[in-house]
């Protein structure tokens, strides 16, 4: 069995004692749950389509609304994973805006006289910032349309907006309402739901893409788990994740997963391939694990390979890992470890975040075990919690 399967096979009592009851299973279940999320979307498709039409998405291009993708932390990275895909397929302006920024500077983000559609993502629906900014917008800007995607059917964001005009809430299945501290299957399933939204006019075409995601995800879980367990046992004190375009969001989420699950004991950072040279590269050293989510787009990949080559020549990392879909013949010259996403056809980078992030999730899991932490609750001093606490919202 691979290292993830070994954790899943532990006795229930041992899982509880070691804080492994939820997180390994929530990582492992992802490919199987993506199909169920697609089927749930199909059940709601007519209702969602009508709502998006009312929000103006079928208006002439110049009259379409500006779309905000909202969330805090991992939920924000969901929006960042989807921005380019939605912009390309919806043909309108799409921005990922952290709900934490909107709460403090709402009016700075809104342009008078412009139409808006907000798509909010939340695992629990209980984030104080997410609830507060939604309530404030409903009170002060009642013309904004709100689509709320939440993994908790009983969350405040869904419960307190039910029946409101210009609001549609869609709860995902309870199985992807992660019980562990770190969001894993909640993240990837809300990304898949967002990909369904992008393809609402052509779900048959997306089913073909989804079949490849599921196929690749099942095989990648095994190979990624083996590499993650080996690397977590190594002498790394830092991990740097790099990705470009939508894969930059996967890199950012991966960095957060390792940081959260190790309670900060393993330091992390993330950047784009071109952005890393503009200062952040100074943080790399011979105790750094460098992970590149290699783009499938040739032009982008050229920049990333140049970066991998430079890091090797300057000896700025202990080991370079590349996650890629199509393994180019020369990539082995620029990385010590190659992890391949195996699909029957080429996947655009737009669709890869649910796949690539699995490696970051597994690194976080096995680094957490290395530090003798409990992955389900890895913050012994209470610095972070499953749902953000102690945020007092001024009236």
MOCORCOR-V499763 format. One record per helix or strand of 3 or more residues. SS is the DSSP state (H for helix, E for strand). FROM is the first residue (numbers start at 1). TO is the last residue. Records with the same first field share a line. If there is no record, write none. Layout:
SS->FROM-TO + FROM-TO
//
This chain:
H->3-8 + 12-18 + 23-28 + 30-55 + 61-63 + 74-90 + 99-109 + 128-140 + 156-159 + 174-176 + 185-198 + 203-232 + 246-261 + 275-277 + 280-283 + 298-314 + 331-333 + 349-351 + 353-370 + 375-377
E->66-71 + 94-98 + 116-122 + 145-150 + 167-171 + 238-243 + 267-271 + 288-293 + 319-324 + 337-340
//
